[in-house]
Amino acid sequence: MKWIFALVGLAAALFLIGGVGTIASFLSHADGARVAFMYVFLAVLVPTMVFLAISLGIGIYHLYLNRLAGRTPSGWLSSEKKGSGRDGYE
């Protein structure tokens, strides 16, 4: 779990550095620095958006399982439905 927090912190720091650096170099008309900061910004932004899209897909799938299929996401291989008496719930 520490690795995940470290990666999220690193991504946030690089996102901030790349974004602020891109804006600052754009305002100061430093094209070489702006390109370098934009590469840093995009190197963090693109994987972050891909992982967010994957997470959204997983969330929609879990919502489908829970609301429409009547199963819990952790028990999707089982054929039990909600309210089947498992764990004392009817």
C-alpha positions as CSV (number, residue, x, y, z in Angstrom):
1,M,0.0,0.0,0.0
2,K,3.0,2.3,0.6
3,W,4.0,1.8,-3.0
4,I,0.6,3.0,-4.2
5,F,0.7,6.1,-2.0
6,A,4.2,6.8,-3.2
7,L,3.2,6.5,-6.8
8,V,0.2,8.7,-6.4
9,G,2.3,11.3,-4.6
10,L,5.0,11.2,-7.3
11,A,2.3,11.5,-10.0
12,A,0.8,14.5,-8.2
13,A,4.1,16.2,-7.7
14,L,5.1,15.7,-11.4
15,F,1.6,16.9,-12.5
16,L,2.0,20.0,-10.4
17,I,5.6,20.6,-11.6
18,G,4.7,20.0,-15.2
19,G,1.5,22.1,-15.1
20,V,3.0,25.1,-13.3
21,G,6.2,24.9,-15.3
22,T,4.3,24.8,-18.6
23,I,2.2,27.9,-17.6
24,A,5.2,29.8,-16.3
25,S,7.3,29.1,-19.3
26,F,4.4,30.0,-21.6
27,L,4.0,33.3,-19.9
28,S,7.7,34.0,-20.1
29,H,7.9,32.9,-23.8
30,A,10.6,30.3,-23.0
31,D,9.7,27.8,-25.7
32,G,12.5,25.3,-24.9
33,A,11.5,25.0,-21.3
34,R,7.8,24.9,-22.2
35,V,8.3,21.9,-24.4
36,A,10.2,20.1,-21.6
37,F,7.6,20.9,-19.0
38,M,4.8,19.8,-21.4
39,Y,6.5,16.4,-21.9
40,V,6.6,16.0,-18.1
41,F,3.0,17.1,-17.8
42,L,1.8,14.7,-20.6
43,A,3.9,11.9,-19.3
44,V,1.9,12.0,-16.1
45,L,-1.5,13.1,-17.5
46,V,-1.9,10.4,-20.1
47,P,-1.3,7.3,-17.8
48,T,-3.4,9.0,-15.1
49,M,-6.4,9.4,-17.5
50,V,-6.0,5.8,-18.7
51,F,-6.0,4.4,-15.1
52,L,-9.1,6.6,-14.3
53,A,-10.9,5.3,-17.4
54,I,-10.1,1.7,-16.3
55,S,-11.3,2.5,-12.8
56,L,-14.5,4.0,-14.2
57,G,-15.1,0.8,-16.2
58,I,-14.5,-1.4,-13.1
59,G,-16.9,0.8,-11.1
60,I,-19.6,0.6,-13.8
61,Y,-19.1,-3.2,-13.9
62,H,-19.5,-3.4,-10.1
63,L,-22.6,-1.2,-10.3
64,Y,-24.0,-3.5,-12.9
65,L,-23.3,-6.6,-10.8
66,N,-24.8,-5.0,-7.6
67,R,-27.9,-3.3,-9.1
68,L,-28.9,-5.3,-12.1
69,A,-27.5,-8.8,-11.7
70,G,-28.1,-8.9,-8.0
71,R,-24.7,-10.2,-7.2
72,T,-21.8,-8.7,-5.2
73,P,-18.6,-7.9,-7.0
74,S,-16.5,-10.2,-4.8
75,G,-18.8,-13.1,-5.5
76,W,-19.3,-12.8,-9.2
77,L,-18.2,-16.4,-9.9
78,S,-20.9,-17.8,-7.6
79,S,-24.4,-18.2,-8.7
80,E,-25.9,-16.9,-5.5
81,K,-28.3,-14.0,-5.8
82,K,-28.9,-11.3,-3.2
83,G,-31.3,-12.3,-0.5
84,S,-30.6,-16.0,-0.9
85,G,-30.1,-16.5,2.9
86,R,-26.3,-16.3,2.8
87,D,-24.8,-14.7,6.0
88,G,-28.2,-14.5,7.6
89,Y,-29.7,-12.0,5.1
90,E,-33.0,-12.8,3.6
